[in-house]
């Protein structure tokens, strides 16, 4: 069973890649903030794959 904010997958060459899931709201501000964090993560860890998950939140 897969749990947590990350998982591991294999690319076409058999290389193991770490995938990190980032959850966010669909609002413009939330996406800007999430994209900023995702960009920084990719800068620090270029070998990871990020999986952005957008959710509808109703109050």
Backbone bond lengths (Angstrom), bond angles and torsions (degrees), N, CA, C in turn:
res aa  C-N    CA-C-N  psi(-1)  N-CA   C-N-CA  omega(-1)  CA-C   N-CA-C  phi
1 X - - - 1.462 - - 1.525 108.89 -
2 X 1.278 115.78 138.76 1.457 122.26 -177.51 1.526 109.65 -93.44
3 X 1.329 116.95 126.25 1.457 120.43 178.91 1.518 109.42 -137.17
4 X 1.324 115.43 161.70 1.445 120.01 176.10 1.514 112.85 90.98
5 X 1.329 115.89 176.15 1.461 120.83 -176.55 1.524 114.08 -83.23
6 X 1.315 118.00 2.24 1.460 119.15 -178.72 1.526 110.87 -140.10
7 X 1.314 115.28 163.35 1.461 122.20 174.90 1.516 107.47 -151.22
8 X 1.310 116.30 172.54 1.453 121.58 177.92 1.521 108.96 -118.41
9 X 1.334 116.54 138.23 1.460 121.65 175.61 1.526 108.03 -131.42
10 X 1.312 116.15 166.15 1.471 121.05 175.31 1.524 108.65 -111.02
11 X 1.326 115.60 135.78 1.461 119.10 176.03 1.528 109.04 -80.61
12 X 1.305 117.64 -176.08 1.460 122.34 -177.75 1.515 114.41 -62.28
13 X 1.332 116.77 -21.01 1.465 121.31 179.85 1.524 112.67 -96.56
14 X 1.333 117.29 4.26 1.460 121.26 -179.85 1.514 114.38 87.48
15 X 1.336 117.27 0.34 1.459 120.91 178.98 1.529 109.37 -72.01
16 X 1.333 116.44 135.53 1.460 121.30 178.72 1.525 108.86 -81.80
17 X 1.311 115.63 129.58 1.463 122.18 -179.21 1.521 108.69 -121.05
18 X 1.316 116.26 134.50 1.465 120.90 176.49 1.523 108.48 -85.57
19 X 1.313 115.66 130.22 1.459 122.29 178.75 1.523 107.75 -112.22
20 X 1.321 116.26 126.79 1.463 121.23 177.13 1.516 108.31 -112.52
21 X 1.328 116.14 127.40 1.459 121.76 177.97 1.522 109.30 -93.09
22 X 1.324 115.72 132.31 1.461 121.63 177.15 1.520 107.37 -120.53
23 X 1.322 116.42 120.47 1.459 121.02 178.26 1.518 110.71 -94.25
24 X 1.327 116.18 142.81 1.458 121.26 -179.66 1.519 110.30 -152.06
25 X 1.307 115.07 162.93 1.467 120.10 171.85 1.525 107.79 -80.21
26 X 1.320 116.10 166.35 1.465 120.46 -178.44 1.527 113.55 -87.25
27 X 1.321 117.75 -1.93 1.463 119.27 -177.99 1.530 110.26 -65.53
28 X 1.307 115.22 155.82 1.465 120.66 -178.18 1.529 111.29 -60.26
29 X 1.333 117.49 -44.34 1.464 120.66 -179.56 1.530 111.11 -63.85
30 X 1.323 116.38 -43.79 1.469 119.72 179.72 1.522 110.74 -61.85
31 X 1.312 117.16 -41.21 1.471 120.42 179.66 1.526 111.26 -66.53
32 X 1.321 117.63 -39.35 1.468 120.82 177.52 1.527 109.85 -61.30
33 X 1.334 116.49 -45.29 1.461 120.68 -180.00 1.534 110.98 -64.75
34 X 1.314 116.27 -44.20 1.464 121.08 -179.54 1.522 111.16 -64.71
35 X 1.317 116.70 -43.32 1.464 120.17 178.65 1.527 111.26 -62.31
36 X 1.330 116.63 -35.76 1.460 120.82 178.01 1.531 110.67 -64.26
37 X 1.322 116.36 -44.84 1.465 120.81 178.19 1.532 110.20 -65.36
38 X 1.323 116.88 -43.16 1.467 121.27 179.85 1.532 110.75 -61.42
39 X 1.322 117.08 -42.37 1.468 120.69 178.53 1.529 111.11 -61.06
40 X 1.323 116.62 -42.17 1.466 120.72 179.83 1.527 110.79 -66.38
41 X 1.343 116.87 -41.77 1.463 120.11 177.55 1.524 111.39 -60.98
42 X 1.340 116.98 -43.18 1.464 120.63 179.02 1.532 111.24 -65.04
43 X 1.330 115.87 -33.99 1.464 120.20 177.78 1.532 110.52 -66.80
44 X 1.329 116.46 -43.46 1.461 121.36 -178.14 1.529 112.96 -77.39
45 X 1.336 116.35 -33.69 1.468 122.17 -175.78 1.527 109.30 -131.35
46 X 1.321 117.87 76.82 1.471 120.86 -173.50 1.527 114.71 -64.30
47 X 1.326 118.17 -16.86 1.465 120.15 -177.99 1.524 113.98 -88.56
48 X 1.331 118.38 -3.68 1.463 119.16 -179.92 1.525 110.59 -86.14
49 X 1.298 114.80 159.16 1.467 121.80 173.40 1.522 106.59 -114.18
50 X 1.323 117.36 129.99 1.460 121.25 179.70 1.516 110.09 -101.90
51 X 1.315 115.18 136.96 1.457 123.10 -179.76 1.529 106.95 -118.92
52 X 1.343 117.20 102.31 1.462 121.06 -178.91 1.520 110.04 -84.79
53 X 1.331 115.44 130.08 1.456 121.85 -179.84 1.522 107.85 -119.11
54 X 1.331 116.39 116.27 1.459 122.05 -179.16 1.524 109.50 -99.57
55 X 1.321 116.03 133.87 1.459 120.85 -177.83 1.522 110.22 -120.63
56 X 1.309 115.27 145.60 1.459 120.89 171.03 1.518 108.02 -83.67
57 X 1.324 116.58 127.43 1.459 120.84 179.64 1.521 107.67 -121.19
58 X 1.301 115.19 122.95 1.465 119.85 178.57 1.517 108.57 -112.53
59 X 1.328 116.47 137.02 1.462 120.06 179.49 1.499 111.18 -100.29
